[in-house]
Amino acid sequence: MLWYFSSVGVTVTQPTGASLGTPAGWTNLVATDDSGAAYTPFSGKASTALAAKSFSSSGSSGAADIPYGAENGSALSAGRVFIPAASDVSGSAGACSEADTAANATFSSTTTSANTAGNASETDTSTTAFNALQGYWVSDPLTLPGDPVTGSAVRWAGNTPTGSTAIVETSINNGASWDTATVNRPVPRLKAGDTYTRSVLARISFTRTLSTDPAPTMAYLELAVSTDSGTVEYVPIGHGMIDKTTVKAVGGSSGGGSSTGSVGSSAVISKGGGQTGGGTSIKIHVTDMSRAIKRNVWQMPFVVPKGTNYGDAVKAMVLDRLPSQTEFAISTTTRVLSTALVYGMDQGGDPWQDIREVAQAIGYECFFDPRGVFVFRPVPDPRIGEPVFTFDENFNPIVAEASKEFSDEQTFNDVVVTGQSSSSQNPVSAEAFDNDPASRTYILGDYGRVTQRLTFSNITDQDQAQDAADAVLFNSLGAAETVTVTCVPHPALEPGDIVKIKIGNIKVDGTYMINSMTTPISPAEAQQLVCFRQSTNA
């Protein structure tokens, strides 16, 4: 804003070359009879010329240069005042109303025309939810699923300068009523076990004494409600064939001993009973589908052609012995048979053992998982495998008991692999041994020579035999470290999984492979996992 003024009774003239008109881009604001674009100071009256310019956003500024001067001892003064744009504010609309009107249509009385409405107009009005001294904010509804409420909390952090307030309230009836909340405390009137409340709202009300006072602010607001939305999840722990059942009748005592030490009446088999009482129990023994393959022995020659991928070879062998198998999980491999494999030349051979040997020849394993899927995959290696679960006594304390054992029963420093393929007249062999003088299992050291001999019927060339011998030796060096964990049942785990175990009391901290596991049917019993790794190569 610019302003000009002249003194009463003083005759002044406009400076040479100067124009006191409104600068370009500015607007005249007429304040007195003698103000405006035509203002001149020659009348000697007290007058003011005003000019203003508006800005579209906060933080804008501008300037206009106004010449001034003085002649014949008279004075003409000019000055300027800048009024910055107001800071940005946000507001929400309050109540809204709408009025619709339509003018009547006009038409000639001498012609036939349709009677239609004329021009329509609409006027919308609304009230604001804010003014300079107070305002409020309402959250979106936090929808609840209807499951029992187990807990809730309201948390926030804000700044309330002197003379201002920020009050947080909640509503469990869609805004029909509001309750003042306390920071870090539960939602008022939302009780544990509530299954009727379907949503929770939060509202923040701000106030300040003067419009020039600092406004209150809210950094964050958190509204949290937990519910018991757990569901029963069944995890398969076995899939196979029932091969044996045992029915057992347990007698229940019908009497007790006397104070004189006489023996009570003999037990009588009862017709009912629970886990601790008498009754009849049935024990069922189940084996996976590998037993069906094992029992279906070779009856005639079965040939796997040369050049067949190892994954396709084991799948073909499974389907030949178990045609009903439909689910397979075959890991990719580029290895192919260098020669044809022939089985069943001698009747009575074990097909399942043959399938496992095909897998072992390339460092793979095969088995039926708890869902009945035939799995063909590389043997898990604790050194490089990604753990699927962590047993940590500090962050995941579900271990009830743990023990560690070192043993040399699976420690070999000399491995000999022999191939005895039925299609090869000259079986191949290869040897791998620990030739590191610094190793504790050095073949010429104090440990002595401990040899393991392995025979693979499908190894047909020297390179393949040497690869197998090297791999077996690498995983045989060092003491066999076995950790047995008794823990809360975790049925999703299965043998072959890599897990991380961290238990300070027995100084266990590393990755292990689950060799075997016992999973109880009763949730009251503990699960036992036997985990393994070679200490040298872990």
C-alpha positions in Angstrom: 0.0 0.0 0.0 1.3 3.5 -0.8 0.3 6.7 0.8 0.8 10.4 0.0 0.1 13.5 2.0 0.6 17.3 1.9 0.5 19.9 4.6 -2.5 22.1 5.1 -2.0 25.7 3.8 1.2 24.9 2.0 1.3 25.4 -1.7 3.4 22.8 -3.3 4.1 21.9 -6.9 4.7 18.6 -8.6 8.4 17.9 -9.1 9.7 18.3 -12.6 9.4 15.0 -14.5 7.5 13.3 -11.8 4.1 11.9 -12.0 2.1 11.0 -8.9 -0.4 8.9 -10.7 -1.0 5.2 -9.8 1.9 2.9 -10.8 1.3 0.3 -13.4 -0.4 -2.9 -12.0 -1.8 -1.0 -8.9 -5.3 0.1 -8.1 -6.5 3.5 -6.9 -8.3 3.5 -3.5 -10.3 6.7 -3.1 -10.1 7.8 0.5 -11.1 11.5 0.3 -12.7 13.9 -2.2 -9.4 15.1 -3.4 -7.7 11.7 -3.7 -7.4 9.4 -6.7 -5.6 9.2 -9.9 -6.2 13.0 -10.6 -4.8 14.1 -7.3 -2.6 17.2 -7.3 -1.3 19.0 -4.3 -1.9 22.5 -5.8 -5.1 23.1 -3.9 -3.2 23.2 -0.6 -5.8 21.0 1.0 -5.0 18.0 3.2 -5.5 15.1 0.9 -4.3 11.5 0.5 -3.7 9.4 -2.5 -3.9 5.7 -2.0 -2.9 2.8 -4.2 -2.9 -0.9 -3.6 -1.9 -4.2 -5.2 -3.2 -7.7 -4.2 -1.2 -10.9 -4.2 -2.4 -14.4 -5.0 -0.3 -16.4 -2.5 1.3 -15.9 0.9 4.9 -14.7 1.0 4.5 -12.4 -2.1 5.9 -8.9 -2.0 6.3 -6.0 -4.3 7.4 -2.4 -4.5 6.5 0.8 -6.3 8.9 3.8 -6.7 7.2 7.2 -6.1 9.2 10.3 -6.9 9.0 13.2 -4.5 10.5 16.6 -4.2 10.1 20.2 -3.0 9.9 23.6 -4.8 9.7 27.2 -3.5 10.1 26.0 0.1 7.0 23.9 -0.1 7.0 20.2 0.7 5.5 17.2 -0.9 5.9 13.9 0.9 5.4 10.4 -0.3 5.8 7.1 1.4 4.9 3.4 1.1 3.8 0.7 3.5 3.9 -3.0 2.7 1.3 -5.3 4.1 2.3 -8.9 3.6 -0.3 -11.5 2.7 -1.8 -13.5 5.5 -0.2 -16.9 6.2 -1.9 -20.0 4.7 -4.6 -21.6 6.8 -6.7 -24.7 6.3 -10.3 -25.0 7.1 -13.1 -27.4 6.7 -16.7 -26.6 5.7 -19.4 -26.8 8.3 -23.1 -27.0 7.6 -24.1 -26.5 4.0 -27.4 -25.4 2.4 -28.6 -25.2 -1.1 -31.4 -23.2 -2.8 -32.5 -24.0 -6.4 -34.7 -21.7 -8.4 -36.1 -21.8 -12.0 -37.7 -19.0 -14.0 -41.0 -19.7 -15.7 -40.8 -20.5 -19.4 -42.3 -18.0 -21.8 -44.1 -18.8 -25.1 -46.6 -17.4 -27.5 -50.3 -17.9 -26.8 -50.9 -18.3 -30.5 -48.6 -21.3 -31.1 -48.5 -24.7 -29.6 -45.4 -25.3 -27.6 -44.2 -27.6 -24.8 -44.4 -26.2 -21.3 -40.8 -26.5 -20.1 -38.9 -24.9 -17.3 -36.8 -21.8 -18.0 -33.3 -21.0 -16.8 -32.3 -22.8 -13.6 -29.9 -21.4 -11.0 -28.4 -22.7 -7.8 -27.1 -20.9 -4.7 -24.9 -22.8 -2.3 -23.8 -21.5 1.1 -21.8 -23.1 3.9 -20.5 -22.2 7.3 -16.9 -22.6 8.3 -15.6 -24.9 11.0 -13.0 -22.4 12.0 -12.7 -18.9 13.1 -9.7 -16.9 14.4 -10.1 -18.3 18.0 -11.3 -21.9 17.7 -11.5 -24.8 15.3 -11.7 -28.6 15.2 -10.7 -31.7 13.3 -12.5 -35.0 13.0 -10.8 -38.3 12.0 -12.1 -40.9 9.5 -13.8 -43.8 11.3 -11.6 -46.6 12.5 -13.6 -49.6 11.5 -13.8 -52.6 13.9 -14.5 -56.1 12.6 -16.9 -57.0 15.4 -14.5 -59.5 17.0 -14.0 -59.1 20.8 -12.0 -56.0 21.7 -8.8 -56.9 23.6 -7.4 -53.4 24.1 -7.1 -49.8 22.9 -4.9 -46.7 23.2 -5.0 -43.1 22.2 -1.6 -41.4 21.8 -0.7 -37.9 20.6 1.9 -35.2 20.8 1.3 -31.5 20.3 2.2 -27.9 21.2 -0.1 -25.6 23.2 1.3 -22.1 23.7 0.2 -20.0 26.7 -3.5 -19.2 26.3 -4.3 -22.0 23.9 -5.7 -25.6 24.2 -5.9 -28.8 22.2 -8.5 -31.2 23.5 -8.7 -34.8 22.2 -12.0 -36.6 22.3 -13.2 -40.0 21.1 -16.6 -41.3 20.1 -17.8 -45.0 19.9 -21.3 -44.1 18.6 -20.5 -42.4 15.3 -20.3 -38.9 16.9 -23.5 -39.0 18.8 -21.5 -38.2 22.0 -17.9 -37.5 22.7 -15.6 -38.4 25.6 -12.4 -36.6 26.6 -9.4 -38.9 26.1 -6.2 -39.2 28.1 -2.9 -39.5 26.4 -1.5 -43.1 26.3 -4.7 -44.5 27.9 -7.5 -46.7 26.5 -10.4 -45.3 24.4 -13.1 -44.1 26.9 -16.1 -46.5 27.2 -14.6 -49.1 24.8 -14.4 -52.1 27.1 -12.5 -55.4 26.7 -14.8 -58.0 25.1 -16.9 -55.4 23.2 -18.4 -56.9 20.1 -21.0 -54.3 19.3 -19.0 -51.2 18.5 -18.3 -50.9 14.8 -16.2 -47.8 14.6 -14.3 -45.3 16.7 -13.8 -41.6 15.9 -11.3 -39.0 17.2 -11.8 -35.3 17.4 -9.3 -32.5 18.2 -10.6 -29.1 19.3 -8.3 -26.1 19.2 -8.7 -22.7 21.0 -6.7 -19.6 21.7 -7.4 -16.4 23.5 -6.5 -13.8 20.9 -6.3 -14.1 17.1 -2.8 -12.7 17.4 -1.7 -15.4 19.8 0.4 -18.4 18.6 -1.9 -21.2 17.4 -1.9 -24.7 19.0 -0.6 -27.5 16.9 -0.7 -31.3 16.8 2.3 -33.3 15.6 0.5 -36.7 15.5 -2.5 -38.6 16.7 -2.7 -42.4 17.0 -5.9 -44.3 17.6 -5.3 -48.0 18.0 -7.8 -50.8 18.8 -6.8 -54.5 19.0 -9.3 -57.3 18.6 -9.2 -61.1 19.1 -9.4 -61.9 15.4 -7.4 -65.1 15.6 -8.6 -68.1 13.7 -7.8 -71.8 14.1 -5.2 -72.8 11.5 -4.5 -76.4 10.8 -1.1 -77.3 9.6 -0.6 -80.8 8.0 2.0 -82.8 9.9 1.8 -86.0 8.0 0.3 -87.7 4.9 0.6 -91.4 4.2 -0.8 -94.8 4.7 -1.9 -96.5 7.9 0.3 -99.6 8.2 -0.5 -100.6 11.8 -3.1 -100.0 14.5 -3.1 -101.0 18.1 -6.1 -101.2 20.4 -5.4 -101.2 24.1 -7.8 -101.6 27.0 -6.6 -100.0 30.2 -8.0 -101.2 33.6 -9.3 -98.7 36.1 -9.0 -99.3 39.8 -12.3 -100.1 41.5 -10.9 -99.9 45.0 -8.0 -98.7 47.1 -5.6 -100.0 49.7 -6.5 -100.0 53.4 -4.7 -98.5 56.3 -3.5 -101.9 57.4 -1.6 -102.4 54.1 -4.0 -105.0 52.6 -4.1 -105.0 48.8 -7.2 -103.6 47.3 -9.4 -105.3 44.8 -7.9 -106.1 41.4 -8.3 -103.7 38.5 -11.3 -104.0 36.3 -11.3 -103.0 32.6 -13.8 -100.1 32.3 -15.8 -99.1 29.3 -15.0 -95.4 29.5 -12.2 -93.2 30.7 -10.1 -90.2 29.9 -6.4 -89.5 29.5 -5.7 -90.6 33.1 -8.5 -93.1 33.7 -9.3 -96.5 32.4 -10.8 -97.1 28.9 -9.9 -98.1 25.4 -7.2 -96.4 23.4 -6.3 -96.8 19.7 -2.8 -96.2 18.5 -2.4 -95.6 14.7 0.9 -95.8 12.9 1.2 -94.0 9.5 4.1 -94.0 7.0 4.5 -91.7 4.0 4.1 -92.8 0.4 7.7 -93.9 0.1 6.6 -97.2 1.7 4.2 -97.8 -1.2 7.1 -97.4 -3.6 9.5 -99.5 -1.6 7.0 -102.4 -1.4 6.3 -102.3 -5.2 9.6 -104.0 -6.1 10.9 -104.1 -9.6 9.3 -107.0 -11.5 10.7 -106.3 -15.0 13.5 -104.1 -16.4 12.9 -100.3 -16.2 15.1 -98.1 -18.4 15.8 -94.4 -17.9 17.3 -93.2 -21.3 20.7 -91.5 -21.6 20.4 -87.7 -21.7 17.4 -87.6 -19.4 17.4 -84.7 -16.9 17.9 -86.0 -13.4 14.6 -84.3 -12.2 12.7 -86.0 -15.0 14.4 -89.3 -14.3 13.2 -89.5 -10.6 9.7 -88.3 -11.5 9.5 -91.1 -14.1 10.7 -93.7 -11.6 8.1 -92.5 -9.0 5.2 -92.6 -11.5 6.2 -96.1 -12.6 6.0 -97.4 -9.0 3.2 -95.1 -7.8 1.0 -94.1 -10.7 -1.5 -92.4 -8.3 1.0 -89.7 -7.4 0.0 -86.3 -8.8 1.8 -83.6 -6.7 5.5 -83.0 -7.5 8.0 -80.3 -6.4 11.0 -80.8 -8.7 13.9 -78.4 -8.3 15.6 -77.3 -11.5 18.9 -78.9 -12.4 20.9 -78.9 -15.6 22.5 -82.3 -14.9 21.5 -85.1 -17.3 22.3 -88.8 -17.3 25.5 -89.5 -19.2 24.4 -93.1 -19.8 21.2 -95.1 -19.6 20.1 -96.5 -16.2 18.5 -99.9 -16.1 16.7 -101.3 -13.1 14.9 -104.5 -12.4 17.3 -106.8 -14.0 17.1 -108.8 -10.7 13.6 -109.1 -9.4 13.0 -107.8 -5.9 15.2 -104.6 -6.1 14.1 -101.7 -3.9 12.8 -98.9 -6.2 12.8 -96.2 -3.4 16.5 -96.9 -2.6 17.2 -96.5 -6.4 15.4 -93.2 -6.6 17.3 -91.9 -3.6 20.6 -92.9 -5.1 19.8 -91.0 -8.3 19.2 -87.9 -6.2 22.3 -88.4 -4.1 24.5 -88.6 -7.3 24.0 -84.9 -7.9 23.8 -83.7 -4.2 20.0 -83.7 -4.1 17.5 -85.4 -1.8 14.0 -86.7 -2.3 11.1 -87.3 0.1 7.3 -86.9 0.6 6.4 -83.8 2.6 3.6 -83.6 5.1 1.1 -82.7 2.4 2.0 -85.7 0.3 4.0 -83.8 -2.3 7.1 -85.6 -3.8 10.0 -83.2 -3.3 13.3 -83.3 -5.2 15.7 -80.6 -4.2 19.4 -79.9 -3.3 20.4 -81.1 0.2 20.1 -78.0 2.5 23.4 -76.6 3.6 23.4 -74.8 7.0 26.3 -72.7 5.9 24.4 -71.0 3.1 20.7 -71.8 3.7 18.3 -69.0 4.7 16.8 -69.8 8.1 13.0 -70.2 8.0 12.7 -69.7 11.8 14.8 -68.4 14.7 14.9 -69.8 18.2 16.3 -67.0 20.3 16.1 -67.1 24.1 15.8 -63.3 24.3 13.6 -62.3 21.4 11.6 -65.5 20.8 11.7 -67.4 24.1 9.7 -70.6 23.2 12.5 -73.1 24.1 11.8 -75.1 27.2 15.0 -77.2 27.1 18.1 -77.5 24.9 21.1 -79.7 24.8 24.2 -79.8 22.6 26.3 -82.9 21.7 29.6 -83.3 19.8 30.4 -86.6 18.2 32.9 -88.1 15.7 30.5 -90.8 14.5 29.9 -88.9 11.3 33.4 -87.5 10.9 35.4 -89.0 8.1 38.7 -87.8 6.6 38.8 -90.3 3.7 35.9 -90.9 1.3 35.8 -93.5 -1.5 33.0 -93.4 -4.0 32.4 -96.3 -6.4 29.9 -96.4 -9.3 28.2 -99.7 -10.1 25.8 -98.9 -12.9 24.2 -101.9 -14.4 25.0 -100.5 -17.8 28.7 -100.1 -17.2 31.1 -103.0 -17.5 34.0 -101.1 -15.8 32.7 -99.4 -12.6 34.5 -96.1 -11.8 35.8 -95.0 -8.4 37.2 -91.8 -6.8 38.8 -90.9 -3.5 38.9 -87.6 -1.5 40.8 -87.1 1.7 41.9 -84.4 4.1 45.4 -83.5 3.1 45.7 -80.3 5.1 48.5 -80.7 7.7 47.0 -77.9 9.8 43.6 -79.7 10.0 42.7 -81.6 13.1 41.5 -84.4 10.9 44.7 -84.5 8.7 44.9 -88.0 7.2 48.4 -88.4 8.5 47.8 -86.7 11.8 46.8 -87.9 15.3 43.2 -88.4 14.2 44.3 -91.2 11.9 42.6 -92.4 8.7 38.8 -92.9 9.0 37.4 -94.1 5.7 33.8 -94.0 4.4 33.0 -96.1 1.4 29.9 -95.2 -0.7 28.5 -97.0 -3.7 26.2 -95.3 -6.2 24.7 -97.5 -8.9 24.1 -94.5 -11.3 27.6 -93.0 -11.2 29.1 -93.9 -14.6 32.1 -91.6 -15.2 35.2 -90.6 -13.2 34.3 -86.8 -13.0 30.9 -87.6 -11.5 32.5 -90.0 -8.9 35.1 -87.4 -7.9 32.5 -84.6 -7.5 30.5 -86.9 -5.2 33.6 -87.9 -3.1 34.6 -84.2 -2.7 31.1 -83.2 -1.6 30.8 -86.0 0.9 34.3 -85.2 2.4 33.5 -81.5 2.8 30.4 -82.3 4.8 32.2 -85.0 6.9 35.1 -82.9 8.4 34.8 -81.6 11.9 32.8 -83.0 14.8 29.1 -83.6 14.2 27.3 -81.0 16.3 23.8 -82.0 17.3 21.4 -79.6 19.1 18.2 -81.0 20.6 15.5 -78.4 21.2 12.4 -79.0 23.2 10.0 -76.2 22.5 6.4 -74.9 22.0 5.0 -76.9 19.1 5.6 -75.4 15.7 4.0 -77.8 13.3 4.9 -75.8 10.2 8.6 -76.8 10.6 9.8 -80.0 8.9 13.0 -82.1 8.5 15.4 -80.4 6.1 14.5 -76.9 7.2 17.3 -74.5 8.1 16.8 -72.8 11.5 18.8 -70.3 13.5 19.4 -71.2 17.2 20.7 -68.8 19.8 20.9 -70.1 23.4 23.6 -68.7 25.6 23.7 -71.3 28.3 25.0 -74.0 26.0 26.9 -71.6 23.8 24.8 -72.2 20.7 24.7 -69.5 18.1 24.4 -70.4 14.4 22.3 -72.1 11.7 21.4 -75.8 11.8 19.4 -78.2 9.7 16.5 -80.1 11.3 17.4 -83.8 10.9 14.3 -85.2 12.7 11.4 -83.9 14.7 8.7 -85.2 17.0 5.4 -83.2 16.9 2.7 -84.1 19.4 -0.9 -84.1 18.6 -1.8 -82.7 22.0 -1.1 -78.9 22.3 -0.2 -79.5 25.9 2.9 -81.5 25.0 6.2 -80.1 23.7 7.8 -80.5 20.3 11.3 -81.9 20.0 13.7 -81.0 17.2 17.0 -82.7 16.5 19.2 -80.2 14.6 22.6 -80.9 13.0 25.7 -79.3 11.4 29.4 -80.2 11.0 31.4 -77.9 13.3 34.3 -77.3 10.9 32.2 -76.2 7.9 29.3 -74.5 9.8 
